[in-house]
Amino acid sequence: MKMNEVEEFRKQLIKSQPQPKKSKVALVAEDLTTAIAALDRITDNLFEIMDETDCKSCLMYYAQMRGEMCTAFNALQFSHEELNDKLSCDGDNEHNA
């Protein structure tokens, strides 16, 4: 079997398996998880770049960018935690706004 035939077979197997329907809230929660992981890598990489640079203006730029990414990370993390609380909502509960 050629590689493209194997890939096509794999795709057919995936399509043939019934996938459970996910709520829009669950999909948003998954997307937030992906975004949080990406921002975590970005902030780690920016820290390493800052450690390696000798240019003061570059250091200031990377530090500002890292600070903004950390702020975004914290906001997404908070939103993710709040959204996870909503995943278990049965519609009868009152939530604090």
Secondary structure, 3 states (H helix, E strand, C coil): CCHHHHHHHHHHHHHHCCCCCCCHHHHHHHHHHHHHHHHHHHHHHHHHHHHHCCCHHHHHHHHHHHHHHHHHHHHHHHHHHHHHHHHCCCCCCCCCC
